Amino acid sequence: MTTPLSPDTPAGTTADEAVRRRRLLGVGLRADLVDLRDTARDMSLRTTPGGVDLDMVEGLDAFTQDLAVGLTTLRGSDPFNARFGFLGLSPLAEQTSPAITREALRSAVAQVVAADPRVRRITDLTATTPTPGSRSLDITVSFECISGDSATVEVSGLASGGTFGLEIPS
């Protein structure tokens, strides 16, 4: 029995590689951003020969989406998993020094990414220094997955309407 390849599967990927990625990195419902100026997400629908169904995301796309959701969820706000989420709100709201804010956010991002068992190691983590009076900054984290894939997630500009949680092709 063969498993059909998803439309999100990278070109040149064999069916065995696709199954391996799905098992290692996961499968989930596609949850696209409602608006680029917000962190709200909504499930997506797709048209099928039988009608309409929930759209799915798998492999590296599912994994980067999971990380983006984790980085926009306040730790402790999920009543079913109080350990899920991001501890980066406090530095943005409480720190007065841009340099300390940047390092506290870098640490919070590293904690979220490194806590996921699908991450083998973080290879790079950069953060811009916030401008005076601003409470937003750009963070880019690159990592290696247990599947051997490399990925980058960019967290940027929530307050300024920039894009958030996009996978950058490596």
N, C-alpha and C positions, 0 to 999 in steps of 0.2 A: 504494500500500500504506500503510495507516495503522498506527501503533504504538499498542497499547492503553495507556491511562493506568494508572499504578500506583495502588494504594490509598493510598499516601503522598503522591500529588500534591495540592497545595493546590487547594481548590475554585476554580472559575473559570479554571483554567489550560487553555489550548488544547493540542492535541496537539503543535503546533510548539514551543510554549514548553517543554513537557515534554521533548521530544527535545533541545532546546538545553541545558536544564539538565543532562540526563544526560550530554551530550557535554562540557560545560564542568566540571561538578562531580563526575562519576563515578558508578559503579555498583559495588556490592560485596555481600558476604554480610552479612546482619544478624548482629551480634555483641552481644547484650544482656548486661548485667551479670549475673553469677551471683548476687551478693548485694550489697546496697547498702553493706555494710561493707567491701567488698573491691574490688580493681580487676580481678579476673579476669572474663573474658568467655567466652561460649560461643555457638557458632553456633545459630541458631534454625531450626526446621522449620515448614513450613506445609502445610496440607492442600490438595491439588489434585484435580480430577476424576479424574486418573490415579493418585492415591495420595498419597504424601508427598514433598516436595522441600525443598531448602534455601531459606530465606526470603531475599529480596533487599532491599536498600535502595538508593535512588538520589537523585541531585540533592543538595539541601541536607542532607537527612538523612544521606546517605553521607559528605558532606564533614565535617559536624560529628562524625560517628562516627569518621572518620579522625583528626581533630584530638584527640578525647578519647583515642583509643588512643595517639597520639603523646605526649600529655601524661602518660600512665601507663606509658610504656616508658622504661626507663633507657637513655640514649644509650650506644651501643656494645654493648648486650646482644643485638641482632639480628645473627646471624652473616652474614646475607646483605646487610645494609645497616648498616654500622657508624656511619653518619652520622645514622641515624634515631633519634629519641627526645628525651628531655627531660633537661636538665642541672640540674634543681631539687633533686635529692636532697642534694647537698653543702651548700647553704645550710641546709637543714632539719636536717642532722645536725651541722654544724660551727659555724654562727654562734651567738654568744651574745647578740647584740643583736637584739631583735625588729624594729627599724626597718631594719637592714641585711639581715636575712633577708627581709623583705617586698620590699625593692628588688631583691635578687638574684633572688628568685622572679619578680617582675614582668619582669625582664630575660630570664630563662629562658623564660617563657611567650611573650614578644614574639618571641624568636628562633625558637621552634617555629612560631608562627602566621605570621610574616612570611616564613619560609623556604618555605612552601607556595606554589607558583605560582598556585594558585586564589584566593589572597587579593590583592585590589587594594590595600587599605590597612587598617590598624588604626584604628578610630575612637575606642575607649575601652578602657582597661585599668585596673581597680581591684583593690586588694588590701587586705584588712583587716590591722590590726596584730595579730600573734599575742599571746595572753595569756602572761604569764610562766609558764614550765614547759610550755607547749604547743608541739608541733611541727607543728601543722596550722593552716591559715588558708584563707580564702575568696578566690578570684580569679575575676573576671569579665572576659572579653575580648569586645569587640564589634568587628566588622570588616565590610568590604564585599567581596563576592566578585566575581570577574571576570564573573559572570553578571548583576551589578547588584543581586543580592539582598543584604540586610543580615542578619547572623546574630550571635548571642551564644552563647558557650559558657561555662558556669559550672563551675569546678573548686572543689569545696568538701569539707571535713570528712572526708578519708579516714580519719583516725584516730578520728574521732568517730562514724562510721557514717552520715554525711550522704550525700546523692546526689552523683554525680560525672558530669561530662561531659554534662550535659543541655542540649539546645537550648532556649533561651527564646524564645518567639514575639516577633518585633519588631513 
